[in-house]
């Protein structure tokens, strides 16, 4: 293995060298760095002298492709090998910056090292030429730029899902025959990611109806045409069509969750509120957080916020799921920051409330003290004042969702529970003691942990105990 540092500058310019650049801290190591030069080369390359045209290889076929196939199986390849770029081959052209095969058996054809620089400093960029770690690290910015070397803009105009005879070659080494199974190479998501890019956990968040993550073809059928949203399988839609827990918002393929024809237009319910309440009144996910009454005299509604006959509805404060949430006159980056709220402000959970409400209405008031001492503060939270000793927790009613009532005054983003604590309990979550009241659908709310009817001089109003760590252990077995 060559480790001569003075030769590193030459190694960057000579395509046939074996010497590896030292990988940076935390970089994924290039597996070729552990190989002896003689593993591939018949003679050790001479730094500053040999080029890709003059280095020798121990195989008779030269540099491609059987040399690489000793370690890399055919299933690892995502591009046809041995083809000559030419206009009659999908409108391709001879690349300007990528080397075609040099050995006699593969001269002028696409080989592994056409796209990959096997002596890259690290494997963070899949050894692709023109990216950091390769011989010319600043040549390309996106992987599509590398593809354009041969394909120009033509590849972007074509799709392997087009359904014509030429499309099969994108995924299949051999053209499939009717009634016969046909293998793809490589198998699984790597083939799809070649065009669609890597999909992380967020791709499935809120829209995976299955117990486990599936490969791309678990949800998508690559042979469907464009009339099928995202080419999703019928079985996928059947599974989530009437779900109340999956999140269709900002998902262009899930219009059918709200719209009767699966595209913007007529709704599945008679009103916006009824449509939203199908999920948000189920008790499975957070519910309606604001009363939907006619706007009282003296309240101001920001321009562009829609009303229904002078009354609030869900989309008065929340943008529809297919809209970023921008409000006329307000910058988009501050709109819909949470829960698709219109006019939200980063770092503040209740800023949107005071676009309609007068902040002075709440200034200087303490409903906990008023309720504990005079019972006059009840209507700040309750529609009708509860009768002490008679009304039970499940019978009282509130002017809005309990959590949103609390947020009118308590907007502490550093709260230990934060928003993630107000969730609906599902199997596998910690057991909540019976003395801690849950909301509809076994949902944790602010009053699950805090009692609002006492006015201690200090402390978090915790139920059972005022010692935070002891209280947490009532649910969490630390």
C-alpha positions as CSV (number, residue, x, y, z in Angstrom):
1,X,0.0,0.0,0.0
2,X,1.5,3.3,-1.0
3,X,1.4,6.0,1.7
4,X,4.0,8.5,0.5
5,X,2.6,12.0,1.4
6,X,4.8,14.0,-1.1
7,X,3.2,12.0,-3.9
8,X,-0.3,13.1,-2.9
9,X,-0.4,16.2,-5.2
10,X,0.6,14.0,-8.2
11,X,-1.9,11.4,-7.2
12,X,-4.8,13.9,-7.7
13,X,-3.7,14.5,-11.3
14,X,-3.0,10.9,-12.3
15,X,-6.0,8.7,-12.9
16,X,-4.1,5.5,-12.7
17,X,-2.5,5.8,-9.3
18,X,-3.4,3.6,-6.4
19,X,-2.2,5.8,-3.5
20,X,-5.2,7.0,-1.4
21,X,-5.7,10.4,0.1
22,X,-5.9,10.4,3.9
23,X,-9.6,10.4,4.7
24,X,-10.9,13.3,6.8
25,X,-12.1,13.0,10.3
26,X,-15.4,11.2,10.4
27,X,-15.3,10.4,6.7
28,X,-16.5,7.1,5.4
29,X,-13.3,5.2,4.4
30,X,-12.7,4.2,0.9
31,X,-12.4,0.3,0.9
32,X,-9.9,0.4,-1.9
33,X,-7.4,2.1,0.5
34,X,-6.8,-1.3,2.2
35,X,-5.8,-3.0,-1.1
36,X,-2.3,-3.6,-2.3
37,X,-1.4,-2.1,-5.7
38,X,-0.9,-5.5,-7.1
39,X,-4.5,-6.5,-6.4
40,X,-5.5,-4.7,-9.6
41,X,-2.3,-3.7,-11.4
42,X,0.2,-6.0,-13.1
43,X,2.9,-3.3,-12.4
44,X,3.0,-0.7,-9.7
45,X,2.0,2.7,-11.3
46,X,4.8,5.2,-11.5
47,X,3.7,8.5,-9.9
48,X,4.0,11.4,-12.3
49,X,4.6,9.1,-15.2
50,X,1.8,6.7,-15.7
51,X,-1.7,7.8,-16.7
52,X,-4.9,5.8,-17.2
53,X,-3.7,5.0,-20.7
54,X,-0.3,3.5,-19.6
55,X,-1.0,1.7,-16.3
56,X,-1.3,-2.1,-16.6
57,X,-3.8,-4.5,-15.0
58,X,-3.3,-8.1,-14.2
59,X,-6.5,-9.2,-16.1
60,X,-6.4,-9.7,-19.8
61,X,-9.5,-7.7,-20.2
62,X,-7.8,-4.7,-18.7
63,X,-9.5,-2.3,-16.4
64,X,-13.1,-3.3,-16.9
65,X,-15.5,-4.7,-15.9
66,X,-14.4,-8.1,-14.6
67,X,-11.7,-6.6,-12.5
68,X,-14.4,-4.8,-10.4
69,X,-16.8,-7.8,-10.4
70,X,-14.4,-9.7,-8.2
71,X,-15.7,-7.7,-5.3
72,X,-18.8,-6.0,-6.6
73,X,-21.6,-8.2,-7.8
74,X,-23.6,-7.4,-10.9
75,X,-26.5,-6.4,-8.7
76,X,-24.5,-3.5,-7.3
77,X,-24.4,-1.8,-10.7
78,X,-27.0,0.9,-11.5
79,X,-25.9,1.8,-15.0
80,X,-25.4,-0.3,-18.1
81,X,-21.8,-1.2,-18.8
82,X,-20.1,-1.7,-22.2
83,X,-22.3,0.7,-24.0
84,X,-21.0,3.4,-26.4
85,X,-22.5,6.9,-25.9
86,X,-24.0,7.9,-29.2
87,X,-27.1,9.8,-30.5
88,X,-28.8,6.5,-31.5
89,X,-28.4,5.3,-27.8
90,X,-31.0,7.5,-26.0
91,X,-29.5,10.6,-27.5
92,X,-26.3,10.3,-25.6
93,X,-22.9,11.9,-26.4
94,X,-19.2,11.3,-25.7
95,X,-18.4,12.8,-22.2
96,X,-16.0,15.7,-22.0
97,X,-14.9,15.2,-18.4
98,X,-15.5,11.5,-17.8
99,X,-13.1,8.7,-19.1
100,X,-14.5,5.9,-21.2
101,X,-12.8,2.5,-21.2
102,X,-9.1,2.5,-22.3
103,X,-8.2,-1.2,-22.5
104,X,-8.7,-2.9,-25.9
105,X,-11.7,-5.0,-24.8
106,X,-13.7,-2.0,-23.5
107,X,-12.3,0.9,-25.4
108,X,-14.8,3.8,-25.8
109,X,-17.5,2.2,-23.7
110,X,-18.9,3.1,-20.3
111,X,-17.1,1.3,-17.6
112,X,-17.1,1.5,-13.8
113,X,-14.3,4.1,-13.6
114,X,-16.2,6.3,-16.1
115,X,-18.2,7.6,-13.2
116,X,-16.2,6.4,-10.2
117,X,-12.7,7.5,-9.1
118,X,-11.6,4.4,-7.2
119,X,-8.8,6.2,-5.4
120,X,-11.0,8.9,-3.8
121,X,-9.9,10.3,-0.5
122,X,-13.1,8.8,1.2
123,X,-16.4,7.2,0.3
124,X,-18.6,10.0,1.4
125,X,-19.6,10.7,-2.2
126,X,-19.8,7.1,-3.4
127,X,-16.4,7.6,-5.1
128,X,-18.1,9.7,-7.9
129,X,-15.9,11.7,-10.1
130,X,-16.1,15.5,-9.9
131,X,-17.1,15.4,-6.2
132,X,-15.1,16.0,-3.0
133,X,-12.5,13.4,-2.5
134,X,-12.0,12.7,-6.3
135,X,-9.3,13.9,-8.6
136,X,-11.3,16.9,-9.6
137,X,-13.4,17.6,-6.5
138,X,-15.2,20.7,-7.6
139,X,-16.3,19.7,-11.1
140,X,-19.9,18.8,-10.2
141,X,-22.4,20.2,-7.7
142,X,-25.3,17.7,-8.1
143,X,-25.2,14.1,-9.3
144,X,-27.5,15.1,-12.1
145,X,-24.6,17.2,-13.5
146,X,-22.5,14.1,-13.8
147,X,-25.3,12.3,-15.7
148,X,-25.6,15.3,-18.1
149,X,-22.0,14.6,-19.3
150,X,-23.4,11.9,-21.5
151,X,-27.1,12.4,-21.5
152,X,-27.3,16.2,-21.7
153,X,-30.8,17.3,-21.0
154,X,-32.3,14.4,-22.8
155,X,-32.4,12.1,-19.8
156,X,-34.5,14.6,-17.8
157,X,-37.2,14.5,-20.6
158,X,-37.5,10.7,-20.3
159,X,-38.9,8.5,-17.6
160,X,-38.4,4.8,-16.9
161,X,-42.2,4.8,-16.1
162,X,-43.2,5.9,-19.6
163,X,-44.2,2.4,-20.5
164,X,-42.5,2.2,-24.0
165,X,-40.1,-0.5,-25.0
166,X,-37.1,1.6,-24.4
167,X,-38.1,2.3,-20.8
168,X,-37.4,-1.2,-19.6
169,X,-33.6,-0.7,-20.0
170,X,-33.6,1.8,-17.1
171,X,-34.3,-0.9,-14.6
172,X,-33.9,-4.3,-16.3
173,X,-30.8,-5.8,-17.7
174,X,-32.9,-8.1,-19.9
175,X,-36.2,-6.9,-21.4
176,X,-39.1,-8.5,-19.5
177,X,-41.3,-10.9,-21.4
178,X,-45.1,-11.2,-20.8
179,X,-45.9,-13.7,-18.1
180,X,-42.3,-14.0,-16.9
181,X,-40.7,-12.5,-13.9
182,X,-37.9,-10.1,-14.6
183,X,-35.1,-9.2,-12.2
184,X,-34.0,-5.6,-11.7
185,X,-30.4,-4.5,-10.9
186,X,-29.7,-3.4,-8.3
187,X,-32.5,-4.8,-6.2
188,X,-34.5,-2.6,-3.9
189,X,-34.5,1.1,-3.1
190,X,-31.1,1.8,-4.5
191,X,-32.4,1.5,-8.0
192,X,-35.2,4.0,-7.3
193,X,-32.8,6.4,-5.5
194,X,-30.7,6.7,-8.6
195,X,-33.3,9.1,-10.0
196,X,-35.4,10.0,-6.9
197,X,-32.7,10.5,-4.4
198,X,-32.3,9.1,-0.9
199,X,-35.5,9.1,1.2
200,X,-35.0,9.4,4.9
201,X,-37.4,8.7,7.8
202,X,-39.4,11.9,7.1
203,X,-40.6,10.5,3.8
204,X,-42.7,8.0,5.7
205,X,-43.7,10.2,8.6
206,X,-47.4,10.3,9.2
207,X,-48.2,8.5,5.9
208,X,-47.0,4.9,6.4
209,X,-50.1,2.8,7.0
210,X,-48.0,-0.3,7.5
211,X,-46.5,-1.6,10.8
212,X,-43.0,-1.5,9.2
213,X,-41.2,0.5,6.6
214,X,-41.4,-1.0,3.2
215,X,-39.2,-0.7,0.2
216,X,-40.3,1.7,-2.6
217,X,-42.4,-0.9,-4.4
218,X,-44.2,-1.7,-1.1
219,X,-46.3,1.5,-1.7
220,X,-45.5,2.5,-5.3
221,X,-46.0,0.6,-8.6
222,X,-43.4,1.7,-11.1
223,X,-45.5,0.5,-14.0
224,X,-48.5,2.7,-13.3
225,X,-48.9,5.9,-15.5
226,X,-49.0,9.5,-14.4
227,X,-52.7,9.5,-13.9
228,X,-52.1,7.6,-10.6
229,X,-50.8,10.1,-7.9
230,X,-47.1,9.3,-7.2
231,X,-47.9,5.9,-8.8
232,X,-49.2,4.7,-5.4
233,X,-50.8,1.2,-5.4
234,X,-54.5,0.8,-4.9
235,X,-53.8,-1.2,-1.8
236,X,-52.0,1.8,-0.3
237,X,-55.0,4.1,-0.8
238,X,-57.4,1.5,0.5
239,X,-55.4,1.2,3.7
240,X,-55.4,4.9,4.5
241,X,-58.5,6.3,2.8
242,X,-60.5,6.5,6.0
243,X,-57.7,6.7,8.5
244,X,-58.0,9.5,11.1
245,X,-54.4,9.3,12.4
246,X,-52.3,9.6,9.2
247,X,-51.3,13.1,8.1
248,X,-52.4,14.1,4.6
249,X,-51.4,17.7,4.9
250,X,-48.8,19.1,2.4
251,X,-48.9,15.7,0.6
252,X,-49.9,16.3,-3.0
253,X,-50.7,12.6,-3.4
254,X,-53.2,12.4,-0.6
255,X,-55.8,14.9,-1.8
256,X,-58.4,12.2,-1.6
257,X,-58.3,12.4,2.2
258,X,-60.2,15.7,2.0
259,X,-61.4,16.0,-1.6
260,X,-64.2,13.9,-3.1
261,X,-62.4,13.4,-6.5
262,X,-58.9,13.1,-5.2
263,X,-57.9,16.6,-6.4
264,X,-58.6,20.2,-5.3
265,X,-62.3,20.8,-5.6
266,X,-65.4,19.4,-3.9
267,X,-64.9,18.3,-0.3
268,X,-65.8,14.9,1.1
269,X,-67.9,16.6,3.8
270,X,-70.6,19.3,3.6
271,X,-68.4,21.8,5.4
272,X,-64.8,22.5,6.2
273,X,-65.4,22.1,9.9
274,X,-67.1,18.7,9.4
275,X,-64.2,17.6,7.2
276,X,-61.5,18.6,9.7
277,X,-63.5,17.1,12.6
278,X,-63.5,13.7,11.0
279,X,-60.0,13.3,12.2
280,X,-59.5,16.0,14.8
281,X,-62.6,15.1,16.8
282,X,-61.8,11.4,16.8
283,X,-59.8,11.6,20.1
284,X,-56.9,9.8,18.3
285,X,-55.1,13.0,17.4
286,X,-55.2,16.6,18.8
287,X,-58.7,18.0,18.5
288,X,-60.3,21.4,17.8
289,X,-58.6,24.1,19.8
290,X,-60.8,27.1,19.3
291,X,-64.6,27.7,19.5
292,X,-66.1,28.3,16.0
293,X,-68.6,31.1,16.8
294,X,-69.5,34.3,15.0
295,X,-66.8,36.9,15.5
296,X,-67.8,39.1,18.5
297,X,-68.0,42.9,18.1
298,X,-64.6,44.5,18.8
299,X,-62.5,41.6,17.5
300,X,-60.4,42.0,14.5
301,X,-59.7,39.3,11.9
302,X,-56.6,39.7,9.7
303,X,-57.3,40.4,6.0
304,X,-57.4,37.2,4.0
305,X,-58.5,35.0,6.8
306,X,-61.8,33.4,5.6
307,X,-65.0,33.3,7.6
308,X,-68.2,31.2,7.0
309,X,-71.2,33.4,7.4
310,X,-69.4,35.7,9.7
311,X,-68.3,32.8,11.9
312,X,-64.9,31.2,12.4
313,X,-64.2,27.8,10.8
314,X,-61.0,25.7,10.8
315,X,-59.4,27.4,7.8
316,X,-59.9,30.8,9.3
317,X,-56.8,30.3,11.4
318,X,-55.3,27.2,9.7
319,X,-54.2,27.2,6.1
320,X,-55.5,24.2,4.0
321,X,-53.0,21.4,4.0
322,X,-51.9,22.0,0.4
323,X,-51.0,25.7,1.1
324,X,-47.8,26.8,2.8
325,X,-49.8,28.9,5.2
326,X,-48.7,32.3,3.9
327,X,-51.0,35.3,4.7
328,X,-51.3,38.3,2.4
329,X,-48.8,40.9,3.5
330,X,-46.8,38.5,5.7
331,X,-43.6,36.9,4.7
332,X,-44.0,33.2,3.9
333,X,-41.1,32.1,6.2
334,X,-43.1,33.3,9.3
335,X,-46.4,31.8,8.2
336,X,-47.7,28.4,9.2
337,X,-44.8,27.7,11.5
338,X,-46.8,25.2,13.5
339,X,-49.9,23.2,12.8
340,X,-50.5,25.1,9.5
341,X,-51.3,28.2,11.5
342,X,-51.6,31.4,9.6
343,X,-49.3,34.2,10.7
344,X,-47.4,32.1,13.2
345,X,-44.0,33.4,14.5
346,X,-41.0,31.2,15.0
347,X,-40.2,30.6,18.7
348,X,-43.6,31.7,19.9
349,X,-46.6,29.3,20.2
350,X,-49.3,31.9,21.0
351,X,-48.2,34.9,18.8
352,X,-51.0,34.0,16.3
353,X,-53.6,34.3,19.0
354,X,-53.0,38.0,19.5
355,X,-53.5,38.8,15.9
356,X,-57.2,38.7,16.9
357,X,-57.3,38.9,20.7
358,X,-56.2,41.9,22.7
359,X,-53.2,40.8,24.8
360,X,-54.3,43.3,27.5
361,X,-57.4,41.1,28.1
362,X,-55.1,38.6,29.8
363,X,-52.5,41.0,31.2
364,X,-52.4,41.0,35.0
365,X,-55.0,38.3,35.4
366,X,-54.4,35.0,37.2
367,X,-57.3,32.6,36.7
368,X,-55.8,30.1,39.1
369,X,-55.9,32.7,42.0
370,X,-59.3,33.9,41.0
371,X,-60.7,30.3,40.9
372,X,-59.1,29.3,44.2
373,X,-60.2,32.4,46.1
374,X,-63.4,33.8,44.5
375,X,-64.6,31.4,41.8
376,X,-64.9,34.5,39.5
377,X,-62.2,33.3,37.1
378,X,-64.0,30.1,36.0
379,X,-65.3,31.6,32.8
380,X,-61.8,32.3,31.5
381,X,-61.6,28.6,30.9
382,X,-65.2,27.1,31.2
383,X,-68.3,27.8,29.2
384,X,-70.3,27.6,32.4
385,X,-68.8,27.6,35.9
386,X,-68.6,24.1,37.3
387,X,-70.4,23.5,40.6
388,X,-67.9,22.4,43.3
389,X,-68.7,19.0,44.7
390,X,-71.1,18.1,42.0
391,X,-69.5,18.3,38.5
392,X,-67.0,15.7,37.6
393,X,-64.0,16.3,35.3
394,X,-65.7,14.4,32.4
395,X,-68.8,16.6,32.6
396,X,-67.3,20.1,32.6
397,X,-66.9,22.0,29.3
398,X,-64.3,24.4,28.2
399,X,-64.2,27.5,26.0
400,X,-61.6,25.8,23.9
401,X,-59.1,22.9,23.9
402,X,-57.5,22.8,27.3
403,X,-54.0,23.1,25.9
404,X,-54.8,26.2,23.9
405,X,-56.4,27.8,27.0
406,X,-53.2,27.3,28.9
407,X,-51.1,28.6,26.0
408,X,-52.8,32.0,26.3
409,X,-50.6,32.7,29.3
410,X,-48.1,29.9,29.4
411,X,-45.9,30.0,26.3
412,X,-42.7,28.6,27.8
413,X,-41.0,26.7,25.0
414,X,-38.5,25.3,27.5
415,X,-41.2,23.4,29.4
416,X,-39.8,19.9,30.2
417,X,-42.8,18.2,28.5
418,X,-43.0,20.6,25.6
419,X,-45.6,20.0,22.9
420,X,-44.5,16.4,22.5
421,X,-45.9,15.5,25.9
422,X,-49.5,16.3,24.9
423,X,-50.0,13.1,22.9
424,X,-52.6,10.3,22.7
425,X,-51.5,7.3,24.6
426,X,-50.9,4.2,22.5
427,X,-49.8,0.7,23.5
428,X,-46.2,0.6,24.6
429,X,-46.2,4.1,26.1
430,X,-45.7,4.6,29.9
431,X,-48.7,3.8,32.1
432,X,-50.4,7.0,33.5
433,X,-51.8,6.6,37.0
434,X,-55.5,6.7,37.3
435,X,-55.4,9.8,39.5
436,X,-54.0,11.8,36.5
437,X,-57.0,12.8,34.3
438,X,-56.7,12.2,30.6
439,X,-58.5,14.0,27.8
440,X,-60.8,12.5,25.2
441,X,-59.3,9.4,23.5
442,X,-56.7,8.9,26.3
443,X,-54.9,12.1,25.4
444,X,-52.5,13.8,27.8
445,X,-53.3,17.4,28.3
446,X,-51.8,20.2,30.4
447,X,-54.3,19.4,33.2
448,X,-53.2,15.8,33.2
449,X,-50.1,16.8,35.1
450,X,-51.0,20.3,36.5
451,X,-54.0,21.2,38.7
452,X,-55.4,24.6,37.7
453,X,-57.5,25.2,40.8
454,X,-54.9,26.0,43.4
455,X,-52.7,29.1,43.9
456,X,-49.5,28.0,45.6
457,X,-47.0,30.9,46.1
458,X,-44.5,29.0,43.9
459,X,-44.1,25.7,42.1
460,X,-45.4,24.0,38.9
461,X,-48.9,23.2,40.2
462,X,-48.1,19.5,39.8
463,X,-50.7,16.9,40.9
464,X,-49.7,14.4,43.6
465,X,-46.4,16.1,44.4
466,X,-44.5,19.4,43.8
467,X,-41.2,17.6,43.4
468,X,-40.7,17.4,39.6
469,X,-38.4,14.4,39.5
470,X,-40.7,12.4,41.8
471,X,-43.7,13.4,39.7
472,X,-42.0,12.3,36.5
473,X,-41.3,8.9,38.0
474,X,-45.0,8.3,38.5
475,X,-45.2,7.5,34.8
476,X,-41.6,7.1,33.7
477,X,-39.7,4.3,35.4
478,X,-36.3,5.9,35.5
